[in-house]
Amino acid sequence: MAKRVQLVLNEDIRKLGHAGELVEVARGYARNYLIPKGMAYRSTPGILKQIKYRQAEELKRLAAIKQDAEKQKLALQTIGTFRIEQKAGEEDMLFGRVTAPDMAEIIANISGIEIDKRGIDVPDIRKLGTYTVEIKLHPEVTALVKVEVVPE
């Protein structure tokens, strides 16, 4: 009949949890290892209230970040089509291609919105024409923008 105790972690512990989380562990593990090494401390009703308050604040912060991403999506979609000028040769083939850093720069110049190039999914653009580019602004918010590639 092993009893478990609730502890609050002071630091990230692999396979157990992150700092500030409430975890349940065996009494011996808590008494002989986690508490003496300062990795965790016992939970009390006051500490549980603090944890709930911090979690609520974190949820508010994450909701604000998502709301900002929604605003950016709306701003990008109201702009409509982004226009990129590239050198082109025969049969409308580009010298080079349009890449994610190119898109991030164009978006920043036109809209003033700084977007991480790693969040931009550019199709293989090697010809002049109109393409759809997917921009991941947040894990739950994705914007689709049109890109028109024209000759210089």
C-alpha positions in Angstrom: 0.0 0.0 0.0 2.3 2.7 -1.3 1.2 6.2 -0.4 2.0 9.1 -2.7 2.7 12.8 -1.8 2.1 16.0 -3.7 5.1 18.2 -4.3 5.8 21.3 -6.3 8.9 21.2 -8.5 11.6 23.8 -8.2 13.2 22.8 -11.5 12.6 20.8 -14.6 13.0 17.1 -13.9 13.1 14.7 -16.9 10.1 12.3 -17.0 8.5 14.0 -14.0 7.6 17.6 -14.9 8.5 21.2 -15.2 9.3 23.8 -12.6 6.2 25.1 -10.8 4.2 22.0 -11.6 2.3 20.0 -9.0 3.3 16.3 -9.2 2.6 13.2 -7.2 5.5 10.9 -6.3 6.2 8.1 -3.9 7.0 9.2 -0.3 10.5 7.7 -0.3 11.5 9.4 -3.6 10.2 12.7 -2.1 11.8 12.3 1.3 15.1 10.8 0.3 15.9 12.6 -3.0 13.7 15.4 -4.3 13.3 17.5 -1.0 16.9 17.1 0.3 18.4 18.1 -3.1 16.1 21.1 -3.2 14.4 20.0 -6.4 10.9 20.1 -4.9 9.0 21.2 -1.8 5.8 20.0 -0.2 2.5 21.5 -1.3 0.3 23.3 1.1 -3.2 24.9 0.5 -1.6 28.3 0.1 0.9 27.0 -2.5 -1.9 25.2 -4.4 -3.7 28.6 -4.6 -0.6 30.2 -6.0 -0.2 27.4 -8.6 -3.9 27.9 -9.7 -3.4 31.6 -10.0 -0.2 31.2 -12.0 -1.9 28.8 -14.4 -4.8 31.2 -14.9 -2.3 34.0 -15.7 -0.5 31.7 -18.1 -3.8 30.9 -19.9 -4.6 34.7 -20.2 -1.1 35.3 -21.6 -1.5 32.5 -24.2 -5.0 33.8 -25.2 -3.5 37.2 -25.7 -0.8 35.8 -28.0 -3.4 33.9 -30.0 -5.5 37.1 -30.3 -2.5 39.0 -31.6 -1.9 36.2 -34.2 -5.6 36.5 -35.3 -5.1 40.3 -35.8 -2.0 39.6 -37.9 -3.9 37.1 -40.0 -6.7 39.6 -40.6 -4.1 42.3 -41.5 -2.4 40.0 -44.0 -5.7 38.9 -45.6 -6.9 42.5 -46.0 -3.7 43.4 -47.9 -4.7 40.8 -50.5 -1.9 39.9 -52.9 1.8 40.5 -52.3 3.8 41.3 -55.4 7.4 40.1 -55.8 9.6 41.1 -58.7 12.2 38.6 -59.9 14.4 38.2 -62.9 13.0 35.8 -65.4 14.3 34.1 -68.5 12.7 32.1 -71.3 9.3 30.5 -70.8 8.8 32.7 -67.7 11.4 30.6 -65.7 12.9 32.5 -62.8 16.7 32.8 -62.2 16.6 31.2 -58.7 13.4 31.0 -56.8 11.2 32.6 -54.2 12.1 31.5 -50.7 10.7 31.9 -47.2 13.2 34.7 -46.3 12.2 36.6 -49.4 8.6 36.3 -48.3 9.3 37.4 -44.8 11.1 40.5 -46.1 8.3 41.4 -48.5 5.7 41.0 -45.8 7.7 43.1 -43.4 8.2 45.9 -46.0 4.6 46.0 -47.1 2.6 45.4 -43.9 5.2 46.1 -41.2 4.5 42.7 -39.6 7.6 40.8 -38.6 7.1 37.1 -39.4 9.5 34.3 -38.6 10.8 32.7 -41.8 10.5 29.3 -40.3 6.7 29.7 -40.1 6.3 30.4 -43.9 5.5 27.5 -46.1 6.4 28.6 -49.7 5.6 26.2 -52.5 8.3 25.6 -55.1 8.1 28.9 -57.1 10.3 28.7 -60.2 8.0 30.4 -62.7 6.1 33.7 -63.0 2.5 33.5 -61.8 0.3 33.6 -58.8 0.8 31.3 -55.8 -0.7 30.7 -52.4 1.6 30.8 -49.4 0.8 29.4 -46.0 2.0 31.4 -43.0 1.9 29.8 -39.5 1.4 32.7 -37.1 0.5 30.5 -34.1 0.0 26.8 -33.6 -3.7 27.3 -34.0 -3.7 30.3 -36.5 -2.6 30.0 -40.1 -3.0 32.6 -42.8 -3.1 32.0 -46.5 -1.8 34.8 -48.7 -1.5 35.2 -52.5 1.8 36.0 -54.0 2.2 37.3 -57.5 5.6 36.8 -59.1 6.3 39.3 -61.9 9.3 40.0 -64.0 11.7 42.9 -63.1 
